């Protein structure tokens, strides 16, 4: 079963994107702590991008610097019911240069043992093992989006999610892991 990394449309170019409070609560609630209860009703996202460029490209997927996925309302609407089993969303106000837009910030609920640590490559920096080249365990469980149980910054999209996104013509890019 193939796994993919989701990417924002290349046409957006390079830009900074961060959730307000991301360091205080965002990483814990949305990325790092699988057992944390999602206790926010909405989030604010600052994006160093002109609203006209954003509207012209009309992305359906973005990701904050710290790994919080952001989905357009269209993205969520065209996904099958299984998507809601894997992802909890809250409204996200995107604050761009020249205007605001609404997206949905996602917390990936499904965790799987996706990374095969025995066959992965690590760097050692002052006694800290850093995953540099992941190897992936074979998967049989069906999922749409998942995070690795140990390496939570790694988010994986399934072939099924990619197929749905392509059929719906969503503005999202992806690469196989």
C-alpha positions, 0 to 999 in steps of 0.5 A: 500500500503506497503512502504519500506526503501532502504538499501545498500547490507549488504555484504558491511559491515559498511563504511562511505560515504559522498558527497563532499559539502554535508553540504554546498549544498548537503542536501539543494539540494538533501534532505531538500528543495523541492523547491530548483533548482538542480543546479549541473551537477555532484557530488563527493562521498567519500567512505571508502571502498576498490574498490575490495570489492565494485566490488565483491559485485557490489551494485546497491544502496547506500546512503550518511550519510545525506540521498542522494540516489545513484543509479547504472546506471543499477538500473536507466536503469531497472526502468519504466518511472515512476521512472524518474517522481519521481527522478532526477539524476546527475552523481556521481563519487564514490571515493573508496580506490584504484579506482573510479566508476560512479553512479547517485545521486538522488534527490527525486522530489515527496513529499507526506504526508506519516507520520501520525503525530497524531499517530507517537511517538516523543521525546522532546529534549530541546523543539525540537520534534524528530520523533522516531517512525513514523506511516504512513498514508494510501496511494492511490497515485502511486509513485516509490520513495517519501519523506515525505512533513514534514520529508524530511529525510524519503524516501519511496520506493513503492512496485512497485519499490521493485518488479522491483528491485527484477525482475532485480536482483539488489543488493539492500536490503530493509525493510518494514517501 
